[in-house]
Amino acid sequence: MSSVFAGRVAIGLALGTVLVAGCARFDESASSPFTTEPSLGGSNVEPKKPQESPSQVPRPTGPCIDPDPNVIATCLDSAAGLIPVGDGALVAERRTGRILQVTPVDASTPQEPAVEVARVPVDGSGDGGISDIVLSPTFGEDGLMYAYITTGSDNRVVRLSRNGGAPKEILTGIPKGASGNRGAIEWATPTQLLVLTGDAGNPGSAADPGSLGGKVLRLESPSSGVNTPQVVASGIGTAGDICRDGKDGMWVTDRTAAEDRLQHLGTDGALTVSWTWPDRPGVGGCTATGDGVAVALGEGKALAAVAADPNTFAVTTAPALIAQDKYGKLLGATASPDGSVWVTTTNKADGTPGEFDDRVVRIPPPQGGAGGPD
């Protein structure tokens, strides 16, 4: 990883934001399991609230500057997982294996190209490549980042260091196929890393106890050198994402031949279906919210705001669709420090790219409630 990783970015990972389906609202009350948030600059800095909304800030003009004030970054390759940091984000380009720092532009900040802070060798064919990235909970001390990637032989989790060097293998041997290679990683606690693996196009692997495919796996202290995975749950199809629920459990999205699913993983290891989409809109990244979860949709070309019971996590009302057909196919999703949900697009690889694709986009709450204008 390039040494600019430490010097270019300097703030902690933002975890708290709320989006509620129906009359979506945003705040910063979602809880974190960490007593100290990861910091990219070696110290923890409180995220800043924006002084002006994007629509109030003058927009410069020029190549690769989308006139839409909610577009954070443009002209990327097909983008996947992202982590908000400071005023911008670290973004993974799925097919290239690059991890980029991107920063919003305004009239006082001329357009800057995305800064490459790491590059991981990947097999980006099909739906493979680099699917997801997370920082170590103690990044300020150890400078470590983890990534879920596809190689020429398998899918795996690797560890990267801000000091450079080759990726270190953390978990290898996750099945690889012509499809179903996407996976995701998320911290359940500061020492437990959960790994969501796809079925690699073979639904039978999800039920096979001898296969790492189609599972939710747990790694205890993944940097310790002892990385024997424990199976937490089985039955995953094509993996979407795994994200915290704001309490102690996790949300999981995946796709099967019959339907797309939003599932909830309880602290007891029980994986229960909360909502299904028979029309299969292509569920991808998720970000937990105070009253539910926001889910990026690929084929649906929208952000789905899902309201859930705060105690049972059951979903009884249809998700509200935000920014539908506005940015094309969405894949990554995460909470941002400005009180919105940021998403990545994947139009170059999977859709019809526009002039500014692929992009990182800030999606604010709709005006006037569900179904209102964006």
Buried (B, 14 or more C-beta within 10 A) or exposed (E): BBEBBBEBBBBBBBBBBBBBBBBBBBEBEBBBBBEEBBBBBEEEEEBEEBEEEBEEBEBBEEEBBBEBBBBBBBBBBBBBBBBBBBBBBBBBBBBBBBBBBBBBBBEEEEBEEBBBBBBBEBBBEBBBBBBBBBBBBBBBEBBBBBBBBBBEEBBBBBBBBBEEEEBBEBBBBBBBBEBBBBBBBBBBEBBBBBBBBBBBBBBEBBEBEEBBBBBBBBBBEBBEEEBEBEEBBBBBBBBBBBBBBBBEBBBBBBBBEEBBBBBBBBEEEEBEBBBBBEEBBBBBBBBBBBBBBBBBBBBBBBBBBBBBEEEEBEBEEBBBBBBBEBBBBBBBBBBBBBBBBBBBBBBBBBBEBBEBBBBBBBBBBBEEBBEEEE
